[in-house]
Amino acid sequence: MSKSSPRRFAGRSTGTVTVIEAKVHRSSARNAKMAFILTAVIVGLLSAVVAASYWHPIVSLIVGALIGVPTGAAVWLLVRVWPVIRLLWWWSLETLLAVVLLTAWVQLANHTPTLVTLLVVALVVGVPAAIRPVRRQVKAWGWCLVVRHRLRVCFAQFIIANQSGSLPLILWAKPTPVGERVWVYLRPGLSAKDLEGRLDKIAVTCHASTVLIERASENNAAYLRFDIKRREVLTAHVGSPLVDVIDPTAPVSASPLTVPTALDLPDVDAPTITLPTQGKPAGKKPATTANGSKPAASSSSVPDDDTSDWI
């Protein structure tokens, strides 16, 4: 049995599993230390100022220290364990589901006969497997659980952009007719533009066809929505109420869609209008200017009965 050490916890030795990255571990320790100092000093000074109006200044400083130090310690603890809280959040749904199933199994095994227990288990497992709509819903929600972890793999492998190595927070996922929809909250150092160039890699990691990214909030650019598409629904056959109305064996003229109505009018041939043409006077040459071009036609040279100017 191997001994545990900080190096093995950081994932630098072989044969171990890295739970929290060393970069994230160091960053959380540094941030927790700074949060403790700032919180203790600020809360202690504010408490001392308030207490100075009631007690002696020395007593007020002691009161401020007694209030500021525990408050800073609480903030230090919250910042220090934040990577663990985030890890528990990633596996919260699976943990809750496992606890519920295990609790139900223990209660059934201890308080009911074996035959009843087996019957309940058969119903719980057999109904989703036998009924297609139920099986489809269970499969869709199962993919939601899988996609959340696949997106986390994407962020951990090739999308980390900040110096502390903090991963974006994957909030929630729900099934859609074409796949899944996941809401993600980005951390500082990452934007939607950085993700748009890697959609093909995200699709491969999520075992999907395509992935689209849109902003989920108009006021917050860090709140994004991932639409993961793994099936095509536009090519499916959709039922229509006209199937029972129209007879497919009837001729086209007898179809109810081709019955003439009161708006059908006969075709009318448009008359052909021939305009009169103006003849040129015989034996008269057109006038030219000095450079050999024809002068522009004057309005006085046009007869009054010429109808071509009105058309």
N, C-alpha and C positions, 0 to 999 in steps of 0.2 A: 504494500500500500504506500503510495507516494505521499510525501508531506506537502502541505499547501504552503505557498509563499506568495508575496506580492507580485513577484515576476510571473508566477503561474496564473495568478488572478488577472494580471494584465494581458495574458494570452501570448507571452513570449516563449514559453516552453512547449514542447510537443506533448501530445497526449492529453491535453486539457481543452475545455470548452470555454470560450470567452463569453461571459454574460454581459459585461459592460466594458466598452473599449477603454484602453488606457488614456487616450486623449480626452474622452468624456469624463473619466474618473478624475484626472488632474484638473480639468476645467471646473468641475463641480466643487472640488476642494478649494480652489482659489476663490471662486465666487462665494462659497459659503463663508469663508474667512472674511472677505470684504463686507458681506452682508451683516455678519455679526458685529464688526467694528462700527459700521455706519449706524446700524439700528440701535446698538447700545449707547453710543454717544448722543445721537439725536433724541432718542426717547428719554435718556437720563437727563439731558439738559432741559428739555421741555418740562419734565416732571419736577425738576429742581426749581425752575422758574415759577411754576404754579404753587409748589409747596412753600416757596419763600414768602408768599403773602400771608401764610398762616404760622410758620415756625421760623426758628433761627436759621440763617444761611447755612451753617454747618450741618444742622439737622436736615435741611432741604437737600444738600448734596448727598447725604447718606440715603435719603428716601429716593432721590433720583437714581442713584446707583443700584438700589434694591429693585427698582422697577425696570431700569434700562438693561441690566445684565440678563435677567431671565427672558425679557422680550427678545434681545439679541440672540440668546441661545435657542429660542424657539424658531427664529428665522434661520439661524445656521442649520438647525436640524432639517427644516423644510427644504432648503436649497441643497443640502448634502444628500438627502435621500430622493431628490427629484428624479434622477435617472432610474432608480428602482421603482418609483411610482409610475413613471412613464412605461416601464417594462410591464408592470402589473396591469396597466390600462390596455396595453396591446393584447394581453391574454385574459382580459376580464370576462369577455363573453364565453370563452371556452372554459374558464375556471368556474363561472357561475353555472353553466350547463352541466359540467361534471359534478358539481356539488348537488344540484337538484336531482340528477339521475341517481347518484350514489345514495342520497338521503331517501329517495323513494324506494330504492331497492332494499335498503336496510329495514325501512318501516314495513314493507311488504313481507320480507323474510321473517321478521320477528313477531308480527301481529296477525298474519294470515296463513292459512294452510299452503302447502307447496303447490297444490293444484291451482288454487286461485292465483298465486304468484306467477306461475307459468302462463296462465290464461291472460293475465294483465300484460305480461311481457310480449306474448304473442299478438295481442291487440295493438300494443304500442309499436311493434316492429312490423306487423303484417299489414295494418291498415295503410300506412304510407307506401308500402311496397306494392299493394294490390290496386289501390285507387290512383289513377293517373294524375288528376289535378293535385291531390295531396302530395304525391311523389314529386311532382314538378315544383311545388312550392318549397318542399324540404330541400330539394337540390339547389334551387335558386338561393335560398338563405345560406346553404352550405358554401356556395361559391362566394357569397359576400364575406364569410369568415376567411376563406382562402385568399381572396383578393387583398384584404387588409394586410395580411402578412407578406404577400408578394410585393405590394407597394413599399412596405418597409424594407424589403430586400433591395429594391431599386434605390431607395434613398441611402441605404447603408453602403451600396457598392459603387455607384457612379453619379450620385446627384448631390452629395454633401458639398456645400459651398462656403460655409462659415468656418472660422478658425477654431472654434471650440468643438466642432464635430457634432453639434446638436442636430438631431433628426427632426424633420417636420412632424407635427402631431396629426395622426390619422384619427379623425373624429368618429365618423359613422359611415355605414354602407347599407344600401338597400337594393333589392333586385329591380330591374327594368325589363320591358319586353325583349330587348336586344342583349342584355347583359347585366351589368351592375353600375351603380352610381355611388361614388365615394367622395366625401367631403374631407378636405385636408387644410390644415392651418400651417402656413410656412413660417419658418424661423428667419431672423435677420441674416442676410447674405444670399438669399435665394429669391427668385422672382418667376413669374409665369413664362417670361421669355426664355429663361434658362431651361425650362422643361419642354418647351415646344420643339426644340431641336432633337429631343431624345424620346419622342413618342414611339418610335419604332422599337426601341429597346424596352420601353415600358410594356408595350404590347406583347413582346416575346416573353418577358418575365411573368406577365399575368396570364399567359396561355390564351390570348385573345386575338381577334382579327385586327382591330384598330382601337386607338385610344384618343379621346378628345379632352381638351382642358379648357375650361371657361371660368370666369370670375363668378363666385357665388354671392358676392356683395358689391354694390356700386361704391360703397364708402370705404371698403377695406380691401386692398390689393392682395393681402396675404391669405384671404379666405377663398379657396379654389374648389372647383367641382370637377372630378374626373369621371368621364362617361366611357365606360369600358364596353366595347361591342364585341360579342363573340358569336352572334347568329344574325341571320337576315330574315326579317319578318315581312318584307314587302313582296316576296315571291310566294308567300303562302296563299292557299285557296281560301277565299272568303265567301261565305254563304250570302245569297241575295234573296229578298222576298219575291222577286220577279220570276224565280225559277218555276214556281207553281202556277204562275199566271200565263206565261208564254208556252205554247206548244212547239217544241223543236221540230216536229214533223210537218207543221202547217206550211203552206207556200208563203212566199214573201209578201204577195199582195194581200193575203188574208191576215197578216200579222197585225195585232192591235197598234203597233208602233207606226204602221203606214196607212192607217185609216184617214181619208181626207177630212179636213175640218172646214169650218166656215172661213178660215183665214187663207185657204188655198185659192188663188186667183189664176185665171188662164193667162198664158203668155201673150203679150201685146207687142206687135211689131212697130218699132219706132219709125216714123216717116223720114225720108231722106230729103234734106233741104239743099237746093242748089243755089249758090250765090251768083249774082250777075258779075261779069268781068268787064273791065273797061278797056276798050281798044285804043291803040296808039294811032295818032294822025299819020296819014301816009305822006311821005316825001319830006318830013321835017326831022332834022338831025338834033339830037340832044345837045344842049349848050354845055360848053366846058369852060373851065377857068384857065388862068395863065399856066398853072402847073400841070394841066391835062386832066384833072379830076373833075367829076361831075358835081355841080353845086347841089346843096341840100334842097329838098322840095319845100316850096313855100306853101303856106296855108291858103294863099289866094289863088294858087293854080289848081286847087282841087275843086271840082264842080260841086254845086250844092246838092245834087241828087246822087252823089257817090255814097253808097251804103256800106262800103268796105271800111270806112273810118269809124262806123258805129258798132262794129262787130268785134 
